[in-house]
């Protein structure tokens, strides 16, 4: 049974990784990313509701006194 020639595997794998890296870079270079992304002002858009301004204590049923 003949031996499998693995002498070219290293160059094949390295060239495949380089090719995939170049293709990935070309794909990413097509997108336009904003240079200085600013945070959206969600606090101004958020409606103010009364229960968000004050602290509310939530009672667990196990911590209530026995009746």
C-alpha positions as CSV (number, residue, x, y, z in Angstrom):
1,X,0.0,0.0,0.0
2,X,1.6,3.3,-1.0
3,X,2.4,6.0,1.5
4,X,0.4,9.3,1.5
5,X,2.6,12.2,0.4
6,X,2.2,14.9,3.0
7,X,5.1,17.1,2.0
8,X,2.9,19.7,0.3
9,X,0.3,19.9,3.1
10,X,2.1,22.6,5.0
11,X,2.3,25.0,2.1
12,X,-1.3,24.2,1.1
13,X,-2.7,24.9,4.6
14,X,-0.6,28.1,4.9
15,X,-1.7,29.4,1.5
16,X,-5.3,28.6,2.3
17,X,-5.2,30.5,5.5
18,X,-3.6,33.5,3.8
19,X,-6.2,33.4,1.1
20,X,-9.0,33.3,3.6
21,X,-7.5,36.2,5.5
22,X,-7.3,38.3,2.3
23,X,-10.8,37.5,1.3
24,X,-12.1,38.3,4.7
25,X,-10.3,41.7,4.7
26,X,-11.7,42.5,1.3
27,X,-15.2,41.7,2.5
28,X,-14.8,43.9,5.5
29,X,-13.3,46.8,3.6
30,X,-16.6,47.2,1.6
31,X,-18.4,48.3,4.7
32,X,-18.5,51.9,5.8
33,X,-18.0,52.2,9.6
34,X,-18.6,55.5,11.3
35,X,-15.4,57.1,12.5
36,X,-16.8,58.5,15.7
37,X,-19.9,56.6,16.9
38,X,-22.0,58.6,19.3
39,X,-24.2,57.0,21.9
40,X,-27.9,57.4,21.2
41,X,-29.8,59.6,23.6
42,X,-32.1,57.0,25.0
43,X,-32.8,58.9,28.2
44,X,-34.5,61.7,26.3
45,X,-36.6,59.4,24.2
46,X,-37.6,57.2,27.2
47,X,-40.9,58.1,28.7
48,X,-40.8,59.0,32.3
49,X,-43.0,56.9,34.5
50,X,-43.5,57.6,38.2
51,X,-42.4,54.2,39.5
52,X,-38.9,54.6,37.9
53,X,-38.1,57.6,40.0
54,X,-38.7,56.1,43.4
55,X,-37.4,53.0,45.0
56,X,-39.8,50.1,45.5
57,X,-39.3,47.4,48.0
58,X,-40.3,43.9,46.7
59,X,-41.3,41.5,49.5
60,X,-40.5,37.9,49.1
61,X,-43.4,35.6,50.4
62,X,-40.9,33.9,52.7
63,X,-39.8,37.1,54.4
64,X,-43.4,38.2,55.3
65,X,-44.4,37.8,58.9
66,X,-46.6,34.8,59.7
67,X,-50.3,35.4,59.9
